[in-house]
Amino acid sequence: MTEELRAQLMEVKLTKKEKLIAEFVLDNFAEACFITSTEIAKRLNISDSSVIRFTRTLGYAGFMDFQKAIRKKYTERINSVSESITVPSERLKVSIDQLGDDIVGSYFSNVMQNLQSCIKNNDAIDFEKAAEVITESRRKYIVTSRADSSIGDQMLLMLKHMLTDVYETSHPALNVIDHLSDITKDDCVIAVSFPRYSEMDRLALEMAYDAGAKIVLITDKASSPLAKYATQLLTVSVDSNAFFNSYVAVVFTLELLCTFISKKMGHSPEVKLERIDKYLSKVGLF
């Protein structure tokens, strides 16, 4: 990866500033794949034009052309295994064999790609529509299972501070079918489900769909077996170069959705938030 760039640098004559830029890119290769030329210039206390001249010295049309080339080299080495293999024990065998020495850089690059998938796959209108479904529903049921449950817990906390009648369906004494037994067309389900897509999640969405309830689904792709039930679909990649799914981009998607909901609610939750803070502060919880 960086070896190819080093060889390329050896073939050209660099100025003092260009050598400084070259050292930065080599030392921060994963980061250089995604930050702008302006950010690099600020880090090195040089002009943006110096960075652009550096890329042209290497034979590229400009910084974007250079970054596209190094990003391609980097992502080819990530060895993401989660999309084609979903069984954790099988993914473990593959990931251990494929993990290189630059684990931190590889993981960072993988997460950046997942974050970009959220922005690429969903626009503001998608989030607006999802926020509208949630805020206009009478009761809001959060459906998650297994590793997705951590996202459900965070969603419950954030939505509960803005809205009324928000329920999480992963309570141990009841299964999700019990929780949804009274669901109506005036309610909605907010579901989070990723490979290997829980059959219980599917049944819950089928139950909500049959009742005429609206469904906001956060999953990895439009071809997900649960997507057919969705009123509003938000997709984000959970690809990982380890045996587990990466949920960093899912948290980003959730927070972005809650931001749209917060904007829609305006100042209406203010009294509720003040009441919560009044009593939590008495026990030192913030």
N, C-alpha and C positions, 0 to 999 in steps of 0.2 A: 504494500500500500504506500507507505512513505518512502520505501526504497525506490519506487518508480519515480517519485517526485525528486528525490535526491539525485538520481541519475540524470534527470532532465535539467536540474539546476547546474550540474557539473559541466553541461555543454554550452552554457551561456555566460557572458561576462556581466556581473551584477555590480551596481553602484552600492555605496555604503548603505543607503536607505533600503535598496532592494534586498540586500543581504539581511537586514533587520526584519523585513517582511517575510523573507524565506524562512528564517529561524522561527518566527512566530507561527507560521503555518505548519511547519514540521513538528513543533512542540505542542501545538493545539489543533491537531489535524481534524478531530471529530467536530470541534467547535467551529473551525474555519469552514466546514462544509455547509454551515447554516447561517452564520452571522453576515452582516453586510460589509461592504468595503469601507463604509463610513465608520462602522464600529471598530474595525481593525485599525483604521487611521487614528481614531481617538485613543485606542489602547497604546499605540506606539508614538503618539504625539507628532504625527506627520500629516501631510495633506492627503485628501481622498484621491487626488490625481496621481500621487506617488504610487498608491496601491494599484491603480488602473494601469499605469506605465509598467509596473512590475509584471502584471499578467500579459501585457503585450510583448514584453521582452521574452517571455516564454513561448510566444507564438499564438496566443489566444486573442480573439477579437476584443475582449474586454473582461471585466471581473466576472460577470454572470456566466460567460462561456467557460472561464477557468473554474469557477465554483461548481458548475454542472459536471465538469470532467472529474474533479476530485471527489465529488459526492457520489458519482457513479462507481468510482474505484472503491470507495469506502463501503457503500451499501452492498456491493458484491461480496464483501468479506464478513457481513454480519451473520450470515448463516441462520436466518430465522427459520425455526422448525415448527412453530405452533399452527400454521395454517394447514399444513398437509398431515400433521400427526397430532391427534387430540388426546390420546391416552397418556397420562403422566409418566408411567413407567417406561413406555416406549420413547417418549420425548426425552427423558432423562438420559437414556443410552446414547441417543443421537447428539444431544446438546453437550454432553461431557466430551465426546469425541471431537466436536467441532469448535468448542470454545478456544479462542486463541489467547495470546498473552495480554492483549489490550482489552480486558474484560470491561473496564470502566468506560472506555471510549465506545466499544461495541454496544453496550447497554444504552448509553446516552443516545447514540445515533438511532437505535431501534425505537426508543421512546419518542424522539423527535419525529420520526416517520409516522408513528401512531397519532401523535398530536396533529400533524399535518393532515392525516386522513379525516379527522373530525371537521376541520375547516374546508377541506376539499369536497367532502361528501354531503355537507349540510350548510345551507346558507341561512341568513338571518330570518327569512320567511319561515323556514322549517321550525326554528326555535320559537318564533312568534306563535305559530299555529299550535305547537305543543304546549306552550304556556297558556294559550287561550283555552285549550281543552281542559287543562288542569284547574285553572282558576274558575271556570264556569261550571264545573261539576259539583254536585252536592257532596258526595263522599269520594275520597281519593284513597285507593288501595294500592300499596306498594308490594309488588310481587318479585321476590328474589329467592335464590336458593344457593346453598354451598358457598363457594368463594364470592359470589355476587352479593351475598348477604351483607357484607361490610359496606357496600355501596348503598344498600337499602337502609342500613342504620344511619348513615350520613344524610341520606335523602330525607328520612323521617325527621331528624333534628332540624334540618334547614327549612323544610316545608311547614313543619309544626309551628315555627316562629312567624310564619307569614299567613297561613291559612287555617281554617277550622276543619274538623272532620277528616283528619289524615290518619290512616291506619296502616301498620305494617303487618303482613300476613305470615311472618315466619315464627310466630309464637310457638314454643315447644308443646304446649298443651293441645293446640289445635293445628290441623293442617290447612293449607291454603284453600281447599275446597270448603271447609267449614267457615272460614272467614268470608268467603264470597257467596255464601248461601242466600244472603239477602240483597245481593247486588241488583241494581235496576238500570234502566236506560238513562237515568239522571246522574249516574255515578261514572267514575273512570278508574282504569287500572294503569299504573305506571310500572312497567315491567323492565327488568334488566336481565338479559340472558345471553350467554356466550357459549361457544363449544365447550363441552359436548351437549348443550341445550337440554336441560332437564325436562323429562316427560311430564313432571308435575307442573312445570311452568307452562307447557303446551296445553295441558288440561285446564289450567286456570284461565288462560286466554280464551280457550274455546268456550268455557263457561261464561265469561264476561261478554264475549262476542254474541253468544246465543241470547243473552239477556238484553242486548242492545246497548250495552255500556261502551263508552269510547275507550280506546286503548292507545297509550303512548308507549312505544317500545324502543328501548336502547339496546342495540345488538351490533354484531360485527359487519353484516352485509345484507343487502336487499334480498339476496337469495336464501336468507335464513329461513328455516322451516316455520318460524313463528311470525314472519313478516306478513303473511297473508291475513292475520287477524288485526293488524295495526291500523288505527285511524291516522296516527302520525308516527312516522318512522325516523329515528335518528341513528345513524350508523357510525361506528368508530372501531378502528383496528385494535386488537389486543395481542398482536403478534409479539413473540418473545424468543430470545435465543437461549432460554432456559426451559425447564420442564413445566413451568407455571405460566399462566396468562399474565400479561402486564396490564395493570389497571390504572396507570398514571393518566392516560388519555381519557379513560372512562370518568375519572374524578373531574377532570377538566370539563368534559361534556356536561356532567351533572351540575357543576358550579355555574357554567354558562347558562344552562337552562334555568337555574334558580335566579340568576341575575335578570333574565328576561321576565320571570315571574315577579321579582321584586319591583322592577320598573312598572309592570302592569298594575301592581297593588298600590304603588305610590306610598303615601304616608299612612295608609290605613292600619298597618300593624304597629304603629308607634306606641299606642297605649298598652298593647299586649307585651311588647318588648320591654317597656319601662316596668311593668308589673313583674315580669320574669326577673329582670335585673335587681329589682328591689329585694326580692326574697333570696335569690342566689347569692347576692353580695353578703348576706348575713352569715352564710356558711363558707364563704371564701371560694365560691365556684364562679368562674367567669367564662 
